[in-house]
Amino acid sequence: MDKEFKKLNIEEINNILPQKLKHFREQAGLSLREVAKKIDKSPGQVSLWEKGVNPPSCIDLFKLCIIYDIMLPDLFPGIYKGTRPVKQEIELVKKYRAADPEVKITIQKILDYTTRKE
């Protein structure tokens, strides 16, 4: 197994995931009803995920990450030990992608200049 990942058993995941789902929903300032509407589920279903009664599907986890503006490893702290981009880096990438082609060229030239080896 790659050294960047910690092995977790299903019991650990079942204990961590419900708490994290609720934490990130509340951090996003969303109600159960609002989250349910965004992913086309019932509020009761979302509540069951947060209580640990049954876990969301992989697709629903992906949708929740998008809604909560988090990355999947954020739901499982301690599993991934590699270097992940911080939120500021992610915001910079979003801005870069939205930039005009001329701006992208300028940014690339600046990065090339400032990171060159002498």
Order of alpha helices (4+ residues) and beta strands (2+ residues): alpha-alpha-alpha-alpha-alpha-alpha
